[in-house]
Amino acid sequence: MTELLTTASVAAAVTLVIEYSAKPHLEARKERILERERSKRKTAQLLLEVSQIAGQLGRRDEITRDTEVRRKLAQHNTHLRERLVQISDDLVLLAPAFAVQLPEPVAKSLGLAMGHIKGAAQSSKLNAEVAAELAAVTGPVADYLASYRFISKVLALHRVRQISRAELQSAD
């Protein structure tokens, strides 16, 4: 009987020691993982928003004689540029949380996309060419970050690698 009580008390003591010593570390690890995943999802959302902005910018090259329409287009472009600045600043804060765990081509393309977004935000001329470049650079990275299925990730990674190769060839 005393052996049974001794065994039960030792088991309870060991369980409590493990619970109190390991649980805080596990909780902290879980929070880091959750924060990294939140940052990744938010980055994917922001990159998709950049693609949408690029689509809107692509339609802004129409020449119109109506001064009211021109004024509204200029206001809208100013708003889009301000939003690109906000997105660029947000990406600078979010990317370090998970970028080290990305495959090298995706990490490079994310940096490239962030540079293009910053450049477009600071550019005084937002036109269809800039918009097409933004969409081409941000789309595949956003697809990679937003995909959960293996085959979707592989296809998105392939598109990211194509962009990386194209950037290397244009740099030469």
N, CA and C atoms as a LAMMPS dump frame, in Angstrom:
ITEM: TIMESTEP
0
ITEM: NUMBER OF ATOMS
516
ITEM: BOX BOUNDS ff ff ff
-5.0000000000000000e+02 5.0000000000000000e+02
-5.0000000000000000e+02 5.0000000000000000e+02
-5.0000000000000000e+02 5.0000000000000000e+02
ITEM: ATOMS id mol type element x y z
1 1 1 N 0.818 -1.188 0
2 1 2 C 0 0 0
3 1 3 C 0.863 1.255 0
4 2 1 N 1.914 1.237 0.817
5 2 2 C 2.791 2.406 0.857
6 2 3 C 3.543 2.575 -0.46
7 3 1 N 3.85 1.439 -1.113
8 3 2 C 4.5 1.52 -2.419
9 3 3 C 3.599 2.209 -3.426
10 4 1 N 2.322 1.911 -3.372
11 4 2 C 1.343 2.503 -4.277
12 4 3 C 1.234 4.006 -4.037
13 5 1 N 1.191 4.403 -2.768
14 5 2 C 1.124 5.832 -2.432
15 5 3 C 2.41 6.551 -2.834
16 6 1 N 3.538 5.903 -2.625
17 6 2 C 4.822 6.492 -2.996
18 6 3 C 4.894 6.685 -4.51
19 7 1 N 4.504 5.668 -5.241
20 7 2 C 4.513 5.745 -6.699
21 7 3 C 3.594 6.85 -7.192
22 8 1 N 2.401 6.929 -6.648
23 8 2 C 1.43 7.952 -7.061
24 8 3 C 1.931 9.35 -6.715
25 9 1 N 2.515 9.509 -5.538
26 9 2 C 2.997 10.838 -5.139
27 9 3 C 4.204 11.26 -5.977
28 10 1 N 5.091 10.325 -6.298
29 10 2 C 6.239 10.64 -7.16
30 10 3 C 5.75 11.007 -8.56
31 11 1 N 4.795 10.276 -9.082
32 11 2 C 4.245 10.569 -10.404
33 11 3 C 3.587 11.946 -10.422
34 12 1 N 2.841 12.27 -9.383
35 12 2 C 2.185 13.577 -9.291
36 12 3 C 3.224 14.688 -9.186
37 13 1 N 4.261 14.468 -8.4
38 13 2 C 5.305 15.483 -8.243
39 13 3 C 6.047 15.717 -9.556
40 14 1 N 6.393 14.644 -10.242
41 14 2 C 7.089 14.767 -11.523
42 14 3 C 6.202 15.479 -12.535
43 15 1 N 4.927 15.129 -12.567
44 15 2 C 3.989 15.776 -13.483
45 15 3 C 3.892 17.27 -13.206
46 16 1 N 3.794 17.644 -11.947
47 16 2 C 3.71 19.062 -11.587
48 16 3 C 4.991 19.811 -11.927
49 17 1 N 6.129 19.201 -11.669
50 17 2 C 7.408 19.84 -11.995
51 17 3 C 7.518 20.067 -13.503
52 18 1 N 7.185 19.042 -14.263
53 18 2 C 7.246 19.173 -15.73
54 18 3 C 6.249 20.22 -16.205
55 19 1 N 5.054 20.185 -15.655
56 19 2 C 4.005 21.148 -16.034
57 19 3 C 4.461 22.575 -15.804
58 20 1 N 5.027 22.85 -14.64
59 20 2 C 5.419 24.216 -14.315
60 20 3 C 6.732 24.636 -14.954
61 21 1 N 7.594 23.685 -15.277
62 21 2 C 8.866 24.075 -15.884
63 21 3 C 8.784 24.153 -17.41
64 22 1 N 8.047 23.252 -18.029
65 22 2 C 8.011 23.211 -19.495
66 22 3 C 6.888 24.041 -20.097
67 23 1 N 5.789 24.172 -19.403
68 23 2 C 4.623 24.845 -19.985
69 23 3 C 4.893 26.293 -20.402
70 24 1 N 5.576 27.102 -19.597
71 24 2 C 5.826 28.475 -20.057
72 24 3 C 6.641 28.53 -21.358
73 25 1 N 7.613 27.633 -21.499
74 25 2 C 8.41 27.595 -22.724
75 25 3 C 7.552 27.181 -23.911
76 26 1 N 6.686 26.208 -23.704
77 26 2 C 5.811 25.763 -24.787
78 26 3 C 4.825 26.851 -25.182
79 27 1 N 4.294 27.561 -24.199
80 27 2 C 3.365 28.66 -24.49
81 27 3 C 4.063 29.775 -25.254
82 28 1 N 5.282 30.096 -24.846
83 28 2 C 6.029 31.147 -25.54
84 28 3 C 6.329 30.728 -26.976
85 29 1 N 6.684 29.473 -27.163
86 29 2 C 6.956 28.96 -28.519
87 29 3 C 5.7 29.018 -29.364
88 30 1 N 4.58 28.617 -28.778
89 30 2 C 3.312 28.657 -29.502
90 30 3 C 2.981 30.088 -29.928
91 31 1 N 3.187 31.047 -29.037
92 31 2 C 2.911 32.451 -29.358
93 31 3 C 3.816 32.954 -30.473
94 32 1 N 5.094 32.551 -30.457
95 32 2 C 6.003 32.954 -31.53
96 32 3 C 5.552 32.382 -32.866
97 33 1 N 5.14 31.132 -32.864
98 33 2 C 4.663 30.496 -34.097
99 33 3 C 3.398 31.184 -34.592
100 34 1 N 2.474 31.451 -33.691
101 34 2 C 1.234 32.127 -34.084
102 34 3 C 1.501 33.53 -34.624
103 35 1 N 2.403 34.253 -33.996
104 35 2 C 2.747 35.609 -34.455
105 35 3 C 3.405 35.568 -35.832
106 36 1 N 4.261 34.58 -36.049
107 36 2 C 4.901 34.42 -37.357
108 36 3 C 3.859 34.133 -38.431
109 37 1 N 2.912 33.268 -38.126
110 37 2 C 1.864 32.946 -39.099
111 37 3 C 0.945 34.147 -39.349
112 38 1 N 0.641 34.917 -38.293
113 38 2 C -0.156 36.136 -38.48
114 38 3 C 0.57 37.121 -39.388
115 39 1 N 1.863 37.268 -39.175
116 39 2 C 2.654 38.181 -40.004
117 39 3 C 2.669 37.72 -41.453
118 40 1 N 2.776 36.42 -41.65
119 40 2 C 2.793 35.877 -43.005
120 40 3 C 1.454 36.119 -43.707
121 41 1 N 0.353 35.874 -42.988
122 41 2 C -0.975 36.107 -43.579
123 41 3 C -1.195 37.578 -43.889
124 42 1 N -0.794 38.446 -42.975
125 42 2 C -0.952 39.885 -43.179
126 42 3 C -0.115 40.353 -44.366
127 43 1 N 1.094 39.828 -44.495
128 43 2 C 1.945 40.168 -45.636
129 43 3 C 1.302 39.726 -46.935
130 44 1 N 0.75 38.517 -46.958
131 44 2 C 0.067 38.038 -48.163
132 44 3 C -1.112 38.946 -48.507
133 45 1 N -1.875 39.365 -47.501
134 45 2 C -2.994 40.28 -47.741
135 45 3 C -2.516 41.607 -48.306
136 46 1 N -1.442 42.137 -47.749
137 46 2 C -0.918 43.417 -48.233
138 46 3 C -0.402 43.304 -49.661
139 47 1 N 0.27 42.189 -49.978
140 47 2 C 0.76 42.002 -51.346
141 47 3 C -0.391 41.846 -52.336
142 48 1 N -1.455 41.174 -51.914
143 48 2 C -2.632 41.076 -52.775
144 48 3 C -3.273 42.448 -52.973
145 49 1 N -3.264 43.26 -51.934
146 49 2 C -3.793 44.622 -52.061
147 49 3 C -2.946 45.436 -53.037
148 50 1 N -1.64 45.236 -53.013
149 50 2 C -0.768 45.928 -53.971
150 50 3 C -1.128 45.509 -55.391
151 51 1 N -1.403 44.218 -55.586
152 51 2 C -1.817 43.752 -56.913
153 51 3 C -3.117 44.418 -57.347
154 52 1 N -4.046 44.587 -56.412
155 52 2 C -5.295 45.275 -56.733
156 52 3 C -5.044 46.746 -57.066
157 53 1 N -4.189 47.379 -56.308
158 53 2 C -3.843 48.775 -56.593
159 53 3 C -3.195 48.875 -57.964
160 54 1 N -2.336 47.914 -58.281
161 54 2 C -1.688 47.909 -59.593
162 54 3 C -2.724 47.802 -60.706
163 55 1 N -3.759 47.002 -60.481
164 55 2 C -4.829 46.903 -61.471
165 55 3 C -5.556 48.225 -61.655
166 56 1 N -5.747 48.947 -60.579
167 56 2 C -6.392 50.258 -60.675
168 56 3 C -5.479 51.261 -61.364
169 57 1 N -4.188 51.196 -61.069
170 57 2 C -3.245 52.122 -61.694
171 57 3 C -3.154 51.885 -63.196
172 58 1 N -3.282 50.634 -63.584
173 58 2 C -3.198 50.304 -65.003
174 58 3 C -4.295 50.947 -65.823
175 59 1 N -5.399 51.283 -65.209
176 59 2 C -6.516 51.902 -65.937
177 59 3 C -6.461 53.418 -65.877
178 60 1 N -5.458 53.987 -65.247
179 60 2 C -5.42 55.433 -65.027
180 60 3 C -4.733 56.201 -66.145
181 61 1 N -4.302 55.525 -67.189
182 61 2 C -3.586 56.209 -68.26
183 61 3 C -4.507 56.798 -69.324
184 62 1 N -5.796 56.602 -69.168
185 62 2 C -6.706 57.134 -70.168
186 62 3 C -6.658 58.657 -70.139
187 63 1 N -6.58 59.228 -71.313
188 63 2 C -6.535 60.683 -71.406
189 63 3 C -7.955 61.191 -71.568
190 64 1 N -8.291 62.137 -70.757
191 64 2 C -9.613 62.726 -70.828
192 64 3 C -9.481 64.235 -70.842
193 65 1 N -10.419 64.883 -71.463
194 65 2 C -10.381 66.341 -71.524
195 65 3 C -11.159 66.968 -70.377
196 66 1 N -11.952 66.18 -69.717
197 66 2 C -12.774 66.69 -68.625
198 66 3 C -11.893 66.976 -67.414
199 67 1 N -11.836 68.24 -67.007
200 67 2 C -10.953 68.622 -65.898
201 67 3 C -11.419 68.031 -64.568
202 68 1 N -12.714 67.866 -64.394
203 68 2 C -13.223 67.281 -63.157
204 68 3 C -12.79 65.819 -63.031
205 69 1 N -12.865 65.101 -64.127
206 69 2 C -12.435 63.701 -64.129
207 69 3 C -10.93 63.627 -63.877
208 70 1 N -10.161 64.51 -64.504
209 70 2 C -8.716 64.529 -64.274
210 70 3 C -8.384 64.805 -62.813
211 71 1 N -9.12 65.748 -62.218
212 71 2 C -8.891 66.082 -60.809
213 71 3 C -9.174 64.875 -59.927
214 72 1 N -10.289 64.196 -60.205
215 72 2 C -10.631 63.012 -59.412
216 72 3 C -9.615 61.895 -59.603
217 73 1 N -9.139 61.716 -60.823
218 73 2 C -8.101 60.707 -61.077
219 73 3 C -6.817 61.054 -60.327
220 74 1 N -6.459 62.327 -60.314
221 74 2 C -5.26 62.749 -59.59
222 74 3 C -5.425 62.508 -58.093
223 75 1 N -6.597 62.792 -57.557
224 75 2 C -6.859 62.536 -56.134
225 75 3 C -6.772 61.038 -55.838
226 76 1 N -7.364 60.254 -56.73
227 76 2 C -7.349 58.799 -56.535
228 76 3 C -5.909 58.272 -56.593
229 77 1 N -5.119 58.754 -57.543
230 77 2 C -3.718 58.325 -57.63
231 77 3 C -2.945 58.726 -56.379
232 78 1 N -3.235 59.911 -55.846
233 78 2 C -2.588 60.346 -54.608
234 78 3 C -2.96 59.413 -53.465
235 79 1 N -4.234 59.05 -53.402
236 79 2 C -4.683 58.11 -52.368
237 79 3 C -3.989 56.761 -52.535
238 80 1 N -3.884 56.271 -53.771
239 80 2 C -3.219 54.987 -54.017
240 80 3 C -1.747 55.063 -53.629
241 81 1 N -1.088 56.164 -53.937
242 81 2 C 0.32 56.33 -53.586
243 81 3 C 0.485 56.33 -52.063
244 82 1 N -0.406 57.023 -51.365
245 82 2 C -0.347 57.038 -49.897
246 82 3 C -0.549 55.637 -49.327
247 83 1 N -1.466 54.896 -49.928
248 83 2 C -1.706 53.523 -49.464
249 83 3 C -0.48 52.653 -49.724
250 84 1 N 0.189 52.849 -50.848
251 84 2 C 1.414 52.098 -51.127
252 84 3 C 2.498 52.419 -50.105
253 85 1 N 2.589 53.669 -49.684
254 85 2 C 3.555 54.045 -48.652
255 85 3 C 3.231 53.317 -47.349
256 86 1 N 1.941 53.288 -46.977
257 86 2 C 1.536 52.577 -45.754
258 86 3 C 1.864 51.091 -45.845
259 87 1 N 1.553 50.507 -46.991
260 87 2 C 1.828 49.077 -47.182
261 87 3 C 3.325 48.816 -47.101
262 88 1 N 4.117 49.668 -47.726
263 88 2 C 5.564 49.51 -47.689
264 88 3 C 6.082 49.557 -46.258
265 89 1 N 5.594 50.508 -45.483
266 89 2 C 6.012 50.611 -44.076
267 89 3 C 5.572 49.388 -43.278
268 90 1 N 4.362 48.904 -43.526
269 90 2 C 3.871 47.716 -42.819
270 90 3 C 4.703 46.478 -43.161
271 91 1 N 5.067 46.349 -44.434
272 91 2 C 5.854 45.189 -44.848
273 91 3 C 7.231 45.182 -44.189
274 92 1 N 7.813 46.357 -44.03
275 92 2 C 9.12 46.442 -43.37
276 92 3 C 9.036 45.924 -41.934
277 93 1 N 7.901 46.147 -41.286
278 93 2 C 7.722 45.672 -39.914
279 93 3 C 7.368 44.181 -39.853
280 94 1 N 6.595 43.699 -40.832
281 94 2 C 6.104 42.324 -40.787
282 94 3 C 7.101 41.289 -41.307
283 95 1 N 7.814 41.603 -42.359
284 95 2 C 8.645 40.608 -43.043
285 95 3 C 9.71 39.954 -42.166
286 96 1 N 10.4 40.685 -41.291
287 96 2 C 11.448 40.013 -40.499
288 96 3 C 10.934 38.887 -39.607
289 97 1 N 9.652 38.871 -39.298
290 97 2 C 9.113 37.844 -38.405
291 97 3 C 9.162 36.45 -39.024
292 98 1 N 9.133 36.37 -40.35
293 98 2 C 9.074 35.042 -40.972
294 98 3 C 9.989 34.885 -42.177
295 99 1 N 10.617 35.935 -42.649
296 99 2 C 11.385 35.877 -43.899
297 99 3 C 12.541 34.888 -43.852
298 100 1 N 13.137 34.679 -42.691
299 100 2 C 14.274 33.76 -42.606
300 100 3 C 13.854 32.31 -42.841
301 101 1 N 12.576 32.008 -42.699
302 101 2 C 12.115 30.64 -42.896
303 101 3 C 11.618 30.378 -44.317
304 102 1 N 11.624 31.393 -45.158
305 102 2 C 11.176 31.229 -46.535
306 102 3 C 12.287 30.63 -47.377
307 103 1 N 11.918 29.914 -48.442
308 103 2 C 12.952 29.469 -49.378
309 103 3 C 13.666 30.687 -49.965
310 104 1 N 14.921 30.526 -50.314
311 104 2 C 15.735 31.656 -50.77
312 104 3 C 15.11 32.446 -51.926
313 105 1 N 14.573 31.798 -52.969
314 105 2 C 13.98 32.597 -54.055
315 105 3 C 12.782 33.419 -53.594
316 106 1 N 12.006 32.881 -52.669
317 106 2 C 10.835 33.61 -52.178
318 106 3 C 11.28 34.793 -51.32
319 107 1 N 12.281 34.578 -50.476
320 107 2 C 12.785 35.673 -49.639
321 107 3 C 13.352 36.791 -50.503
322 108 1 N 14.108 36.424 -51.547
323 108 2 C 14.658 37.443 -52.452
324 108 3 C 13.54 38.168 -53.194
325 109 1 N 12.551 37.415 -53.651
326 109 2 C 11.445 38.038 -54.371
327 109 3 C 10.609 38.919 -53.458
328 110 1 N 10.494 38.547 -52.187
329 110 2 C 9.786 39.402 -51.231
330 110 3 C 10.533 40.721 -51.061
331 111 1 N 11.852 40.641 -50.934
332 111 2 C 12.653 41.862 -50.85
333 111 3 C 12.53 42.703 -52.108
334 112 1 N 12.539 42.039 -53.264
335 112 2 C 12.376 42.73 -54.538
336 112 3 C 11.013 43.404 -54.617
337 113 1 N 9.982 42.682 -54.188
338 113 2 C 8.632 43.252 -54.201
339 113 3 C 8.531 44.453 -53.278
340 114 1 N 9.144 44.341 -52.106
341 114 2 C 9.118 45.467 -51.169
342 114 3 C 9.825 46.681 -51.77
343 115 1 N 10.921 46.454 -52.488
344 115 2 C 11.628 47.547 -53.153
345 115 3 C 10.785 48.191 -54.242
346 116 1 N 10.097 47.363 -55.027
347 116 2 C 9.234 47.892 -56.087
348 116 3 C 8.067 48.689 -55.509
349 117 1 N 7.514 48.186 -54.421
350 117 2 C 6.397 48.903 -53.792
351 117 3 C 6.872 50.256 -53.28
352 118 1 N 8.018 50.27 -52.626
353 118 2 C 8.575 51.532 -52.105
354 118 3 C 8.868 52.492 -53.259
355 119 1 N 9.452 51.962 -54.322
356 119 2 C 9.765 52.802 -55.484
357 119 3 C 8.514 53.359 -56.139
358 120 1 N 7.494 52.527 -56.284
359 120 2 C 6.242 52.991 -56.888
360 120 3 C 5.565 54.026 -56.004
361 121 1 N 5.667 53.831 -54.693
362 121 2 C 5.044 54.781 -53.769
363 121 3 C 5.732 56.135 -53.834
364 122 1 N 7.032 56.138 -54.057
365 122 2 C 7.771 57.389 -54.1
366 122 3 C 7.823 58.011 -55.489
367 123 1 N 7.415 57.242 -56.482
368 123 2 C 7.453 57.732 -57.859
369 123 3 C 6.382 58.783 -58.096
370 124 1 N 6.729 59.774 -58.871
371 124 2 C 5.734 60.799 -59.204
372 124 3 C 4.88 60.366 -60.379
373 125 1 N 5.32 59.324 -61.071
374 125 2 C 4.583 58.864 -62.243
375 125 3 C 4.13 57.413 -62.047
376 126 1 N 2.885 57.264 -61.69
377 126 2 C 2.303 55.925 -61.549
378 126 3 C 1.503 55.66 -62.815
379 127 1 N 2.005 54.754 -63.644
380 127 2 C 1.329 54.48 -64.907
381 127 3 C 1.144 52.98 -65.103
382 128 1 N 0.645 52.632 -66.275
383 128 2 C 0.339 51.225 -66.557
384 128 3 C 1.588 50.357 -66.525
385 129 1 N 2.724 50.885 -66.955
386 129 2 C 3.96 50.111 -66.958
387 129 3 C 4.413 49.778 -65.531
388 130 1 N 4.368 50.78 -64.667
389 130 2 C 4.717 50.569 -63.258
390 130 3 C 3.727 49.603 -62.623
391 131 1 N 2.458 49.751 -62.974
392 131 2 C 1.417 48.886 -62.425
393 131 3 C 1.636 47.429 -62.838
394 132 1 N 1.961 47.209 -64.106
395 132 2 C 2.194 45.843 -64.584
396 132 3 C 3.397 45.223 -63.884
397 133 1 N 4.438 46.02 -63.666
398 133 2 C 5.629 45.518 -62.974
399 133 3 C 5.312 45.165 -61.523
400 134 1 N 4.531 46.028 -60.861
401 134 2 C 4.128 45.746 -59.483
402 134 3 C 3.347 44.44 -59.392
403 135 1 N 2.39 44.282 -60.283
404 135 2 C 1.562 43.073 -60.27
405 135 3 C 2.402 41.828 -60.551
406 136 1 N 3.339 41.949 -61.493
407 136 2 C 4.174 40.802 -61.851
408 136 3 C 5.09 40.38 -60.707
409 137 1 N 5.554 41.331 -59.931
410 137 2 C 6.492 41.014 -58.855
411 137 3 C 5.768 40.56 -57.587
412 138 1 N 4.658 41.216 -57.248
413 138 2 C 3.997 40.905 -55.978
414 138 3 C 3.062 39.707 -56.055
415 139 1 N 2.466 39.462 -57.197
416 139 2 C 1.479 38.388 -57.321
417 139 3 C 1.979 37.011 -56.915
418 140 1 N 3.076 36.524 -57.518
419 140 2 C 3.556 35.18 -57.16
420 140 3 C 3.997 35.052 -55.701
421 141 1 N 4.59 36.101 -55.142
422 141 2 C 5.003 36.037 -53.733
423 141 3 C 3.77 35.947 -52.846
424 142 1 N 2.751 36.749 -53.152
425 142 2 C 1.502 36.689 -52.387
426 142 3 C 0.856 35.316 -52.52
427 143 1 N 0.879 34.756 -53.728
428 143 2 C 0.315 33.415 -53.931
429 143 3 C 1.046 32.382 -53.08
430 144 1 N 2.379 32.483 -53.041
431 144 2 C 3.156 31.53 -52.243
432 144 3 C 2.801 31.653 -50.762
433 145 1 N 2.753 32.882 -50.268
434 145 2 C 2.481 33.082 -48.843
435 145 3 C 1.058 32.688 -48.468
436 146 1 N 0.128 32.848 -49.391
437 146 2 C -1.275 32.571 -49.086
438 146 3 C -1.655 31.108 -49.309
439 147 1 N -0.8 30.345 -49.979
440 147 2 C -1.167 28.964 -50.291
441 147 3 C -0.847 28.035 -49.127
442 148 1 N -1.709 27.06 -48.948
443 148 2 C -1.523 26.083 -47.873
444 148 3 C -1.306 24.686 -48.429
445 149 1 N -1.88 24.413 -49.58
446 149 2 C -1.716 23.087 -50.17
447 149 3 C -0.342 22.967 -50.806
448 150 1 N 0.217 21.785 -50.749
449 150 2 C 1.57 21.558 -51.242
450 150 3 C 1.702 21.906 -52.715
451 151 1 N 0.774 21.44 -53.535
452 151 2 C 0.888 21.665 -54.975
453 151 3 C 0.779 23.16 -55.299
454 152 1 N -0.05 23.888 -54.559
455 152 2 C -0.168 25.333 -54.766
456 152 3 C 1.139 26.032 -54.419
457 153 1 N 1.769 25.588 -53.342
458 153 2 C 3.054 26.173 -52.947
459 153 3 C 4.125 25.895 -54.003
460 154 1 N 4.142 24.69 -54.537
461 154 2 C 5.138 24.33 -55.549
462 154 3 C 4.937 25.176 -56.807
463 155 1 N 3.689 25.323 -57.24
464 155 2 C 3.42 26.13 -58.429
465 155 3 C 3.772 27.6 -58.194
466 156 1 N 3.437 28.121 -57.037
467 156 2 C 3.769 29.51 -56.717
468 156 3 C 5.289 29.69 -56.635
469 157 1 N 5.989 28.718 -56.063
470 157 2 C 7.448 28.785 -55.983
471 157 3 C 8.058 28.793 -57.385
472 158 1 N 7.484 28.024 -58.289
473 158 2 C 7.961 28.011 -59.676
474 158 3 C 7.803 29.398 -60.301
475 159 1 N 6.665 30.052 -60.087
476 159 2 C 6.455 31.407 -60.638
477 159 3 C 7.414 32.408 -60.007
478 160 1 N 7.683 32.251 -58.711
479 160 2 C 8.63 33.143 -58.035
480 160 3 C 10.023 32.964 -58.629
481 161 1 N 10.419 31.727 -58.888
482 161 2 C 11.744 31.478 -59.473
483 161 3 C 11.849 32.075 -60.872
484 162 1 N 10.754 32.033 -61.638
485 162 2 C 10.767 32.652 -62.962
486 162 3 C 11.002 34.153 -62.855
487 163 1 N 10.378 34.784 -61.884
488 163 2 C 10.573 36.217 -61.685
489 163 3 C 12.008 36.5 -61.267
490 164 1 N 12.551 35.673 -60.385
491 164 2 C 13.937 35.862 -59.944
492 164 3 C 14.896 35.759 -61.117
493 165 1 N 14.675 34.768 -61.987
494 165 2 C 15.533 34.62 -63.167
495 165 3 C 15.4 35.815 -64.098
496 166 1 N 14.171 36.278 -64.288
497 166 2 C 13.943 37.426 -65.16
498 166 3 C 14.629 38.678 -64.603
499 167 1 N 14.602 38.87 -63.304
500 167 2 C 15.266 40.012 -62.686
501 167 3 C 16.769 39.908 -62.844
502 168 1 N 17.323 38.697 -62.697
503 168 2 C 18.759 38.528 -62.873
504 168 3 C 19.174 38.814 -64.317
505 169 1 N 18.361 38.377 -65.28
506 169 2 C 18.685 38.625 -66.685
507 169 3 C 18.565 40.11 -67.02
508 170 1 N 17.579 40.795 -66.435
509 170 2 C 17.44 42.222 -66.724
510 170 3 C 18.54 43.038 -66.058
511 171 1 N 19.116 42.517 -64.97
512 171 2 C 20.204 43.222 -64.285
513 171 3 C 21.498 43.116 -65.072
514 172 1 N 21.647 42.046 -65.869
515 172 2 C 22.901 41.844 -66.647
516 172 3 C 22.997 42.766 -67.807
